[in-house]
Amino acid sequence: MAITDTITLSTFRDYFGRSSQYNNVFSYKGLECLYNYLWDLSEDIGDIEMDYIGFCCEYSEYSNIKEFQDDYGSHYKTIDDIEERTTVIRIDEESFIIQQF
């Protein structure tokens, strides 16, 4: 048996803000995009446990493709190239979140 709760965007952001170790992992807008992605995903697969440390390990935010290339290599020329390898959550024209691989 489990006791569950529905997490709002505000509560989701609060989880990350409570820990000084994790409060700068995602931008304010990035948290909104990640929340919306996880919400939509939960409608497809069922409940998702609120594990902000797990989310920090599983997803990374990048401000641009160059920053991503510093971590994963310059052979990824575009966001479309990255999307062929993993999930990409677009934040705006340049910044995005990936599911790490």
C-alpha positions as CSV (number, residue, x, y, z in Angstrom):
1,M,0.0,0.0,0.0
2,A,1.1,3.5,-0.7
3,I,0.0,7.0,0.1
4,T,0.3,9.3,-2.9
5,D,0.0,13.0,-3.5
6,T,-0.3,15.0,-6.7
7,I,2.6,17.4,-7.0
8,T,1.9,20.9,-8.4
9,L,4.5,22.9,-10.4
10,S,5.1,25.1,-7.3
11,T,5.6,22.1,-5.1
12,F,7.9,20.5,-7.7
13,R,10.1,23.6,-7.7
14,D,10.1,23.7,-3.9
15,Y,11.6,20.2,-3.7
16,F,14.6,21.4,-5.7
17,G,14.9,24.7,-3.7
18,R,15.0,22.9,-0.3
19,S,18.5,21.5,-0.9
20,S,21.4,23.7,-1.6
21,Q,23.1,20.8,-3.4
22,Y,20.3,20.6,-6.0
23,N,18.7,24.1,-6.2
24,N,20.8,25.2,-9.2
25,V,20.7,22.0,-11.2
26,F,17.7,23.3,-13.3
27,S,16.7,26.8,-14.2
28,Y,13.3,28.1,-13.2
29,K,11.9,27.6,-16.7
30,G,13.7,24.3,-17.0
31,L,11.9,23.0,-13.9
32,E,8.6,24.0,-15.5
33,C,9.5,22.1,-18.7
34,L,10.7,19.1,-16.8
35,Y,7.5,19.0,-14.7
36,N,5.3,19.3,-17.8
37,Y,7.3,16.5,-19.5
38,L,7.0,14.2,-16.4
39,W,3.3,15.0,-16.0
40,D,2.6,14.0,-19.6
41,L,4.8,10.9,-19.2
42,S,2.8,9.9,-16.1
43,E,-0.4,10.0,-18.2
44,D,1.2,7.4,-20.5
45,I,3.0,5.1,-18.0
46,G,1.3,5.8,-14.7
47,D,2.4,7.4,-11.5
48,I,6.0,8.7,-11.2
49,E,7.6,8.8,-7.8
50,M,8.7,12.3,-6.8
51,D,12.5,11.7,-6.5
52,Y,14.2,15.0,-7.1
53,I,17.7,13.5,-6.6
54,G,16.8,10.8,-9.2
55,F,15.7,13.5,-11.6
56,C,18.9,15.4,-11.1
57,C,20.8,12.2,-11.9
58,E,18.7,11.2,-14.9
59,Y,18.3,14.6,-16.6
60,S,20.7,17.5,-17.4
61,E,20.0,21.0,-18.5
62,Y,22.1,22.7,-21.2
63,S,22.0,26.4,-22.1
64,N,23.1,25.7,-25.7
65,I,24.5,23.0,-28.0
66,K,28.1,24.0,-27.3
67,E,27.7,23.3,-23.6
68,F,26.2,19.9,-24.5
69,Q,29.1,19.2,-26.9
70,D,31.5,19.9,-24.0
71,D,30.0,16.9,-22.2
72,Y,29.1,14.5,-25.0
73,G,31.3,15.5,-28.0
74,S,31.2,17.7,-31.0
75,H,29.8,15.0,-33.3
76,Y,26.4,16.1,-32.1
77,K,25.9,19.1,-34.4
78,T,22.2,19.8,-33.8
79,I,19.4,19.1,-31.3
80,D,17.9,16.8,-33.9
81,D,21.2,14.7,-33.6
82,I,20.7,14.5,-29.9
83,E,17.0,13.5,-30.2
84,E,18.1,10.5,-32.2
85,R,20.0,9.3,-29.1
86,T,17.8,10.4,-26.2
87,T,14.9,12.4,-24.9
88,V,15.2,16.1,-25.4
89,I,13.0,18.6,-23.6
90,R,13.2,22.0,-25.2
91,I,13.1,25.0,-23.0
92,D,13.5,27.8,-25.6
93,E,15.3,28.3,-28.9
94,E,18.7,27.4,-27.4
95,S,18.4,25.7,-24.0
96,F,17.1,22.2,-23.4
97,I,17.1,19.3,-21.0
98,I,18.2,15.8,-22.0
99,Q,17.7,12.4,-20.4
100,Q,21.4,11.5,-19.8
101,F,22.9,8.6,-21.7
